[in-house]
Amino acid sequence: MAPSPVDPSTAPIAAQPAAAGIPDPVAAAVAELAAELAAVTTRPWTLMEVCGGQTHAILRWGLDQLLPPGLRLIHGPGCPVCVTPAATLDAAQALARRPEVIL
């Protein structure tokens, strides 16, 4: 199943391989995967991406715009590494270095 033509002025970055510097084989693979998703989405799906890095990449490259209408993304809480402030990690490391503490 071939993806439908996209108006370059409104297309997400993933659909504009030349403008985004995406190599043709990568753009072709993205288009193929989008077509496969459309073919297997026979009922509504809701998927949660858990990592903030996933969310950033999906939105940065416009991948959410390539999903079929029946597939909806919701943004999750973020993984502990992405959402924990550096000061909290520093405090945990300092606490773990104390000889009387088992962490």
N, CA, C and O atoms as CSV, one atom per row, in Angstrom:
chain,resi,resn,atom,element,x,y,z
A,1,MET,N,N,0.839,-1.169,0.000
A,1,MET,CA,C,0.000,0.000,0.000
A,1,MET,C,C,0.889,1.239,0.000
A,1,MET,O,O,1.654,1.427,0.945
A,2,ALA,N,N,0.821,2.063,-0.990
A,2,ALA,CA,C,1.655,3.247,-1.100
A,2,ALA,C,C,1.052,4.388,-0.306
A,2,ALA,O,O,-0.169,4.548,-0.276
A,3,PRO,N,N,1.913,5.198,0.351
A,3,PRO,CA,C,1.388,6.344,1.076
A,3,PRO,C,C,0.813,7.375,0.120
A,3,PRO,O,O,1.236,7.472,-1.032
A,4,SER,N,N,-0.153,8.144,0.605
A,4,SER,CA,C,-0.759,9.153,-0.254
A,4,SER,C,C,0.200,10.308,-0.457
A,4,SER,O,O,1.062,10.550,0.388
A,5,PRO,N,N,0.064,11.042,-1.588
A,5,PRO,CA,C,0.944,12.180,-1.829
A,5,PRO,C,C,0.770,13.227,-0.733
A,5,PRO,O,O,-0.314,13.391,-0.172
A,6,VAL,N,N,1.853,13.924,-0.444
A,6,VAL,CA,C,1.848,14.909,0.629
A,6,VAL,C,C,2.185,16.272,0.056
A,6,VAL,O,O,3.098,16.400,-0.760
A,7,ASP,N,N,1.449,17.292,0.482
A,7,ASP,CA,C,1.748,18.669,0.090
A,7,ASP,C,C,3.009,19.081,0.840
A,7,ASP,O,O,2.978,19.153,2.069
A,8,PRO,N,N,4.127,19.358,0.148
A,8,PRO,CA,C,5.390,19.666,0.827
A,8,PRO,C,C,5.311,20.875,1.745
A,8,PRO,O,O,6.075,20.953,2.708
A,9,SER,N,N,4.423,21.814,1.484
A,9,SER,CA,C,4.355,23.004,2.323
A,9,SER,C,C,3.742,22.717,3.694
A,9,SER,O,O,3.965,23.474,4.639
A,10,THR,N,N,2.973,21.634,3.813
A,10,THR,CA,C,2.332,21.317,5.086
A,10,THR,C,C,2.776,19.967,5.646
A,10,THR,O,O,2.316,19.557,6.712
A,11,ALA,N,N,3.650,19.287,4.947
A,11,ALA,CA,C,4.062,17.946,5.363
A,11,ALA,C,C,4.975,17.991,6.568
A,11,ALA,O,O,5.760,18.927,6.720
A,12,PRO,N,N,4.881,16.974,7.439
A,12,PRO,CA,C,5.828,16.884,8.548
A,12,PRO,C,C,7.227,16.657,7.992
A,12,PRO,O,O,7.396,16.256,6.840
A,13,ILE,N,N,8.223,16.919,8.826
A,13,ILE,CA,C,9.606,16.784,8.380
A,13,ILE,C,C,9.880,15.393,7.831
A,13,ILE,O,O,10.595,15.259,6.837
A,14,ALA,N,N,9.330,14.352,8.454
A,14,ALA,CA,C,9.584,12.982,8.001
A,14,ALA,C,C,9.097,12.751,6.575
A,14,ALA,O,O,9.610,11.875,5.878
A,15,ALA,N,N,8.113,13.527,6.139
A,15,ALA,CA,C,7.597,13.366,4.787
A,15,ALA,C,C,8.335,14.246,3.784
A,15,ALA,O,O,8.012,14.240,2.596
A,16,GLN,N,N,9.331,15.006,4.259
A,16,GLN,CA,C,10.118,15.877,3.406
A,16,GLN,C,C,11.581,15.453,3.480
A,16,GLN,O,O,12.393,16.204,4.021
A,17,PRO,N,N,11.947,14.302,2.968
A,17,PRO,CA,C,13.294,13.783,3.173
A,17,PRO,C,C,14.393,14.717,2.685
A,17,PRO,O,O,15.414,14.856,3.358
A,18,ALA,N,N,14.215,15.356,1.541
A,18,ALA,CA,C,15.276,16.221,1.030
A,18,ALA,C,C,15.461,17.433,1.927
A,18,ALA,O,O,16.591,17.810,2.237
A,19,ALA,N,N,14.369,18.041,2.342
A,19,ALA,CA,C,14.440,19.235,3.180
A,19,ALA,C,C,15.009,18.925,4.554
A,19,ALA,O,O,15.694,19.760,5.145
A,20,ALA,N,N,14.734,17.738,5.064
A,20,ALA,CA,C,15.165,17.382,6.415
A,20,ALA,C,C,16.537,16.724,6.435
A,20,ALA,O,O,17.073,16.444,7.507
A,21,GLY,N,N,17.105,16.475,5.270
A,21,GLY,CA,C,18.380,15.791,5.215
A,21,GLY,C,C,18.271,14.310,5.539
A,21,GLY,O,O,19.254,13.683,5.931
A,22,ILE,N,N,17.082,13.752,5.377
A,22,ILE,CA,C,16.870,12.330,5.649
A,22,ILE,C,C,17.260,11.551,4.395
A,22,ILE,O,O,16.735,11.824,3.315
A,23,PRO,N,N,18.173,10.587,4.520
A,23,PRO,CA,C,18.556,9.786,3.343
A,23,PRO,C,C,17.344,9.072,2.749
A,23,PRO,O,O,16.444,8.652,3.476
A,24,ASP,N,N,17.328,8.940,1.429
A,24,ASP,CA,C,16.198,8.298,0.755
A,24,ASP,C,C,15.851,6.926,1.312
A,24,ASP,O,O,14.665,6.636,1.467
A,25,PRO,N,N,16.831,6.051,1.628
A,25,PRO,CA,C,16.453,4.740,2.181
A,25,PRO,C,C,15.709,4.860,3.507
A,25,PRO,O,O,14.809,4.068,3.785
A,26,VAL,N,N,16.073,5.834,4.318
A,26,VAL,CA,C,15.387,6.031,5.604
A,26,VAL,C,C,13.967,6.526,5.351
A,26,VAL,O,O,13.014,6.035,5.956
A,27,ALA,N,N,13.831,7.503,4.452
A,27,ALA,CA,C,12.497,8.022,4.130
A,27,ALA,C,C,11.620,6.916,3.565
A,27,ALA,O,O,10.430,6.844,3.873
A,28,ALA,N,N,12.202,6.057,2.743
A,28,ALA,CA,C,11.436,4.947,2.175
A,28,ALA,C,C,11.007,3.974,3.270
A,28,ALA,O,O,9.886,3.466,3.249
A,29,ALA,N,N,11.885,3.718,4.213
A,29,ALA,CA,C,11.544,2.812,5.315
A,29,ALA,C,C,10.439,3.406,6.185
A,29,ALA,O,O,9.542,2.686,6.622
A,30,VAL,N,N,10.496,4.720,6.438
A,30,VAL,CA,C,9.457,5.383,7.226
A,30,VAL,C,C,8.116,5.280,6.510
A,30,VAL,O,O,7.100,4.965,7.130
A,31,ALA,N,N,8.110,5.546,5.200
A,31,ALA,CA,C,6.874,5.466,4.419
A,31,ALA,C,C,6.323,4.041,4.425
A,31,ALA,O,O,5.113,3.839,4.522
A,32,GLU,N,N,7.219,3.051,4.320
A,32,GLU,CA,C,6.788,1.649,4.322
A,32,GLU,C,C,6.169,1.269,5.668
A,32,GLU,O,O,5.132,0.607,5.717
A,33,LEU,N,N,6.814,1.693,6.763
A,33,LEU,CA,C,6.274,1.390,8.084
A,33,LEU,C,C,4.936,2.089,8.318
A,33,LEU,O,O,4.030,1.509,8.916
A,34,ALA,N,N,4.808,3.333,7.851
A,34,ALA,CA,C,3.533,4.053,7.989
A,34,ALA,C,C,2.427,3.323,7.232
A,34,ALA,O,O,1.300,3.223,7.718
A,35,ALA,N,N,2.746,2.814,6.049
A,35,ALA,CA,C,1.758,2.070,5.273
A,35,ALA,C,C,1.379,0.766,5.978
A,35,ALA,O,O,0.211,0.378,5.988
A,36,GLU,N,N,2.370,0.091,6.565
A,36,GLU,CA,C,2.088,-1.145,7.309
A,36,GLU,C,C,1.186,-0.862,8.513
A,36,GLU,O,O,0.252,-1.615,8.786
A,37,LEU,N,N,1.471,0.221,9.227
A,37,LEU,CA,C,0.619,0.590,10.365
A,37,LEU,C,C,-0.811,0.842,9.915
A,37,LEU,O,O,-1.759,0.403,10.566
A,38,ALA,N,N,-0.966,1.548,8.800
A,38,ALA,CA,C,-2.308,1.830,8.283
A,38,ALA,C,C,-3.032,0.537,7.927
A,38,ALA,O,O,-4.240,0.419,8.137
A,39,ALA,N,N,-2.293,-0.436,7.387
A,39,ALA,CA,C,-2.908,-1.695,6.975
A,39,ALA,C,C,-3.362,-2.541,8.169
A,39,ALA,O,O,-4.372,-3.239,8.081
A,40,VAL,N,N,-2.625,-2.484,9.281
A,40,VAL,CA,C,-2.973,-3.341,10.420
A,40,VAL,C,C,-3.849,-2.642,11.457
A,40,VAL,O,O,-4.322,-3.281,12.396
A,41,THR,N,N,-4.065,-1.358,11.300
A,41,THR,CA,C,-4.912,-0.635,12.244
A,41,THR,C,C,-6.365,-0.815,11.816
A,41,THR,O,O,-6.928,0.000,11.086
A,42,THR,N,N,-6.947,-1.906,12.293
A,42,THR,CA,C,-8.318,-2.253,11.907
A,42,THR,C,C,-9.351,-1.771,12.921
A,42,THR,O,O,-10.556,-1.843,12.683
A,43,ARG,N,N,-8.862,-1.287,14.040
A,43,ARG,CA,C,-9.732,-0.712,15.065
A,43,ARG,C,C,-8.905,0.354,15.774
A,43,ARG,O,O,-7.685,0.384,15.614
A,44,PRO,N,N,-9.529,1.218,16.546
A,44,PRO,CA,C,-8.757,2.270,17.220
A,44,PRO,C,C,-7.714,1.707,18.188
A,44,PRO,O,O,-7.988,0.787,18.958
A,45,TRP,N,N,-6.527,2.278,18.127
A,45,TRP,CA,C,-5.448,1.931,19.041
A,45,TRP,C,C,-5.038,3.195,19.774
A,45,TRP,O,O,-5.038,4.282,19.197
A,46,THR,N,N,-4.689,3.054,21.040
A,46,THR,CA,C,-4.093,4.143,21.801
A,46,THR,C,C,-2.776,3.619,22.350
A,46,THR,O,O,-2.745,2.626,23.077
A,47,LEU,N,N,-1.700,4.290,21.999
A,47,LEU,CA,C,-0.374,3.900,22.449
A,47,LEU,C,C,0.213,5.006,23.306
A,47,LEU,O,O,0.043,6.189,23.008
A,48,MET,N,N,0.907,4.621,24.375
A,48,MET,CA,C,1.581,5.602,25.215
A,48,MET,C,C,3.080,5.463,25.013
A,48,MET,O,O,3.651,4.388,25.192
A,49,GLU,N,N,3.705,6.571,24.638
A,49,GLU,CA,C,5.162,6.554,24.639
A,49,GLU,C,C,5.590,6.971,26.039
A,49,GLU,O,O,5.085,7.952,26.585
A,50,VAL,N,N,6.514,6.230,26.610
A,50,VAL,CA,C,6.858,6.401,28.019
A,50,VAL,C,C,8.022,7.369,28.196
A,50,VAL,O,O,8.075,8.090,29.193
A,51,CYS,N,N,8.928,7.396,27.272
A,51,CYS,CA,C,10.152,8.179,27.400
A,51,CYS,C,C,10.003,9.553,26.742
A,51,CYS,O,O,9.483,9.659,25.631
A,52,GLY,N,N,10.447,10.573,27.408
A,52,GLY,CA,C,10.413,11.913,26.843
A,52,GLY,C,C,11.241,12.022,25.576
A,52,GLY,O,O,10.925,12.821,24.695
A,53,GLY,N,N,12.297,11.228,25.475
A,53,GLY,CA,C,13.109,11.206,24.251
A,53,GLY,C,C,12.304,10.689,23.068
A,53,GLY,O,O,12.442,11.183,21.949
A,54,GLN,N,N,11.451,9.676,23.325
A,54,GLN,CA,C,10.581,9.170,22.267
A,54,GLN,C,C,9.622,10.261,21.813
A,54,GLN,O,O,9.452,10.491,20.616
A,55,THR,N,N,9.002,10.923,22.764
A,55,THR,CA,C,8.041,11.977,22.446
A,55,THR,C,C,8.718,13.073,21.634
A,55,THR,O,O,8.173,13.534,20.630
A,56,HIS,N,N,9.894,13.486,22.063
A,56,HIS,CA,C,10.625,14.545,21.362
A,56,HIS,C,C,10.907,14.142,19.916
A,56,HIS,O,O,10.673,14.927,18.997
A,57,ALA,N,N,11.404,12.930,19.712
A,57,ALA,CA,C,11.732,12.476,18.365
A,57,ALA,C,C,10.478,12.352,17.496
A,57,ALA,O,O,10.483,12.748,16.331
A,58,ILE,N,N,9.422,11.810,18.059
A,58,ILE,CA,C,8.168,11.645,17.304
A,58,ILE,C,C,7.658,12.994,16.825
A,58,ILE,O,O,7.272,13.138,15.665
A,59,LEU,N,N,7.655,13.983,17.713
A,59,LEU,CA,C,7.143,15.306,17.351
A,59,LEU,C,C,8.137,16.077,16.482
A,59,LEU,O,O,7.728,16.759,15.542
A,60,ARG,N,N,9.423,15.982,16.775
A,60,ARG,CA,C,10.455,16.707,16.012
A,60,ARG,C,C,10.437,16.315,14.548
A,60,ARG,O,O,10.554,17.168,13.668
A,61,TRP,N,N,10.291,15.032,14.288
A,61,TRP,CA,C,10.343,14.536,12.918
A,61,TRP,C,C,8.963,14.393,12.291
A,61,TRP,O,O,8.851,13.922,11.159
A,62,GLY,N,N,7.919,14.785,12.993
A,62,GLY,CA,C,6.579,14.756,12.426
A,62,GLY,C,C,6.009,13.370,12.240
A,62,GLY,O,O,5.090,13.171,11.446
A,63,LEU,N,N,6.552,12.408,12.972
A,63,LEU,CA,C,6.083,11.031,12.804
A,63,LEU,C,C,4.632,10.872,13.233
A,63,LEU,O,O,3.915,10.025,12.699
A,64,ASP,N,N,4.192,11.685,14.199
A,64,ASP,CA,C,2.798,11.609,14.631
A,64,ASP,C,C,1.846,11.966,13.490
A,64,ASP,O,O,0.708,11.496,13.469
A,65,GLN,N,N,2.292,12.786,12.548
A,65,GLN,CA,C,1.460,13.186,11.417
A,65,GLN,C,C,1.341,12.082,10.357
A,65,GLN,O,O,0.481,12.142,9.480
A,66,LEU,N,N,2.210,11.082,10.452
A,66,LEU,CA,C,2.192,9.978,9.482
A,66,LEU,C,C,1.354,8.798,9.961
A,66,LEU,O,O,1.140,7.845,9.212
A,67,LEU,N,N,0.882,8.855,11.198
A,67,LEU,CA,C,0.113,7.741,11.746
A,67,LEU,C,C,-1.286,7.699,11.142
A,67,LEU,O,O,-1.853,8.739,10.809
A,68,PRO,N,N,-1.839,6.502,11.003
A,68,PRO,CA,C,-3.201,6.395,10.476
A,68,PRO,C,C,-4.209,6.999,11.454
A,68,PRO,O,O,-3.916,7.101,12.645
A,69,PRO,N,N,-5.379,7.399,10.981
A,69,PRO,CA,C,-6.376,8.048,11.840
A,69,PRO,C,C,-6.780,7.230,13.063
A,69,PRO,O,O,-7.124,7.810,14.093
A,70,GLY,N,N,-6.750,5.910,12.982
A,70,GLY,CA,C,-7.182,5.077,14.101
A,70,GLY,C,C,-6.129,4.859,15.166
A,70,GLY,O,O,-6.391,4.168,16.150
A,71,LEU,N,N,-4.944,5.428,14.999
A,71,LEU,CA,C,-3.866,5.228,15.956
A,71,LEU,C,C,-3.592,6.548,16.663
A,71,LEU,O,O,-3.230,7.542,16.033
A,72,ARG,N,N,-3.772,6.544,17.989
A,72,ARG,CA,C,-3.625,7.772,18.773
A,72,ARG,C,C,-2.487,7.602,19.765
A,72,ARG,O,O,-2.380,6.571,20.428
A,73,LEU,N,N,-1.638,8.615,19.864
A,73,LEU,CA,C,-0.555,8.609,20.836
A,73,LEU,C,C,-0.938,9.462,22.037
A,73,LEU,O,O,-1.521,10.537,21.899
A,74,ILE,N,N,-0.600,8.959,23.209
A,74,ILE,CA,C,-0.717,9.798,24.396
A,74,ILE,C,C,0.663,9.839,25.040
A,74,ILE,O,O,1.414,8.865,24.988
A,75,HIS,N,N,0.982,10.953,25.633
A,75,HIS,CA,C,2.299,11.138,26.214
A,75,HIS,C,C,2.300,10.648,27.651
A,75,HIS,O,O,1.466,11.045,28.465
A,76,GLY,N,N,3.254,9.776,27.944
A,76,GLY,CA,C,3.337,9.188,29.270
A,76,GLY,C,C,4.076,10.063,30.254
A,76,GLY,O,O,4.385,11.221,29.970
A,77,PRO,N,N,4.355,9.504,31.404
A,77,PRO,CA,C,4.954,10.282,32.491
A,77,PRO,C,C,6.434,10.591,32.279
A,77,PRO,O,O,6.980,11.458,32.961
A,78,GLY,N,N,7.078,9.918,31.370
A,78,GLY,CA,C,8.520,10.063,31.184
A,78,GLY,C,C,9.241,9.028,32.025
A,78,GLY,O,O,8.766,8.624,33.086
A,79,CYS,N,N,10.372,8.616,31.544
A,79,CYS,CA,C,11.135,7.624,32.318
A,79,CYS,C,C,11.855,8.331,33.458
A,79,CYS,O,O,12.072,9.540,33.384
A,80,PRO,N,N,12.229,7.616,34.503
A,80,PRO,CA,C,12.872,8.257,35.655
A,80,PRO,C,C,14.133,9.045,35.295
A,80,PRO,O,O,14.408,10.084,35.896
A,81,VAL,N,N,14.891,8.561,34.329
A,81,VAL,CA,C,16.119,9.270,33.949
A,81,VAL,C,C,15.783,10.623,33.332
A,81,VAL,O,O,16.457,11.615,33.609
A,82,CYS,N,N,14.751,10.670,32.504
A,82,CYS,CA,C,14.398,11.911,31.815
A,82,CYS,C,C,13.717,12.926,32.718
A,82,CYS,O,O,13.892,14.129,32.527
A,83,VAL,N,N,12.949,12.472,33.690
A,83,VAL,CA,C,12.130,13.400,34.470
A,83,VAL,C,C,12.690,13.734,35.844
A,83,VAL,O,O,12.143,14.594,36.534
A,84,THR,N,N,13.760,13.078,36.257
A,84,THR,CA,C,14.344,13.349,37.572
A,84,THR,C,C,15.328,14.511,37.458
A,84,THR,O,O,16.250,14.468,36.644
A,85,PRO,N,N,15.135,15.547,38.271
A,85,PRO,CA,C,16.065,16.684,38.232
A,85,PRO,C,C,17.488,16.257,38.596
A,85,PRO,O,O,17.684,15.375,39.432
A,86,ALA,N,N,18.459,16.882,37.973
A,86,ALA,CA,C,19.867,16.558,38.236
A,86,ALA,C,C,20.207,16.724,39.710
A,86,ALA,O,O,20.992,15.942,40.247
A,87,ALA,N,N,19.637,17.721,40.376
A,87,ALA,CA,C,19.921,17.945,41.801
A,87,ALA,C,C,19.483,16.748,42.647
A,87,ALA,O,O,20.142,16.413,43.631
A,88,THR,N,N,18.394,16.112,42.276
A,88,THR,CA,C,17.910,14.934,43.011
A,88,THR,C,C,18.869,13.761,42.806
A,88,THR,O,O,19.168,13.028,43.749
A,89,LEU,N,N,19.346,13.586,41.580
A,89,LEU,CA,C,20.315,12.521,41.310
A,89,LEU,C,C,21.617,12.776,42.070
A,89,LEU,O,O,22.210,11.847,42.618
A,90,ASP,N,N,22.059,14.033,42.102
A,90,ASP,CA,C,23.281,14.383,42.846
A,90,ASP,C,C,23.108,14.081,44.335
A,90,ASP,O,O,24.018,13.553,44.975
A,91,ALA,N,N,21.938,14.416,44.882
A,91,ALA,CA,C,21.667,14.156,46.299
A,91,ALA,C,C,21.657,12.647,46.581
A,91,ALA,O,O,22.162,12.206,47.613
A,92,ALA,N,N,21.090,11.866,45.672
A,92,ALA,CA,C,21.065,10.414,45.853
A,92,ALA,C,C,22.476,9.837,45.815
A,92,ALA,O,O,22.805,8.940,46.591
A,93,GLN,N,N,23.307,10.353,44.913
A,93,GLN,CA,C,24.692,9.876,44.845
A,93,GLN,C,C,25.447,10.228,46.125
A,93,GLN,O,O,26.200,9.407,46.650
A,94,ALA,N,N,25.248,11.439,46.624
A,94,ALA,CA,C,25.915,11.850,47.863
A,94,ALA,C,C,25.462,10.974,49.027
A,94,ALA,O,O,26.275,10.572,49.859
A,95,LEU,N,N,24.186,10.684,49.084
A,95,LEU,CA,C,23.645,9.826,50.139
A,95,LEU,C,C,24.228,8.417,50.027
A,95,LEU,O,O,24.582,7.811,51.038
A,96,ALA,N,N,24.328,7.902,48.819
A,96,ALA,CA,C,24.844,6.549,48.606
A,96,ALA,C,C,26.316,6.429,48.986
A,96,ALA,O,O,26.780,5.335,49.306
A,97,ARG,N,N,27.049,7.523,48.956
A,97,ARG,CA,C,28.475,7.498,49.311
A,97,ARG,C,C,28.706,7.424,50.830
A,97,ARG,O,O,29.814,7.133,51.279
A,98,ARG,N,N,27.669,7.684,51.600
A,98,ARG,CA,C,27.824,7.647,53.045
A,98,ARG,C,C,27.968,6.197,53.513
A,98,ARG,O,O,27.189,5.338,53.103
A,99,PRO,N,N,28.947,5.921,54.359
A,99,PRO,CA,C,29.204,4.530,54.747
A,99,PRO,C,C,28.059,3.875,55.523
A,99,PRO,O,O,27.905,2.655,55.477
A,100,GLU,N,N,27.268,4.658,56.225
A,100,GLU,CA,C,26.181,4.081,57.024
A,100,GLU,C,C,24.894,3.879,56.234
A,100,GLU,O,O,23.883,3.456,56.795
A,101,VAL,N,N,24.923,4.181,54.924
A,101,VAL,CA,C,23.707,4.127,54.105
A,101,VAL,C,C,23.849,3.000,53.065
A,101,VAL,O,O,24.875,2.850,52.403
A,102,ILE,N,N,22.767,2.224,52.961
A,102,ILE,CA,C,22.676,1.236,51.884
A,102,ILE,C,C,21.555,1.718,50.967
A,102,ILE,O,O,20.406,1.846,51.390
A,103,LEU,N,N,21.892,1.977,49.738
A,103,LEU,CA,C,20.908,2.508,48.787
A,103,LEU,C,C,20.791,1.586,47.595
A,103,LEU,O,O,20.014,1.856,46.679
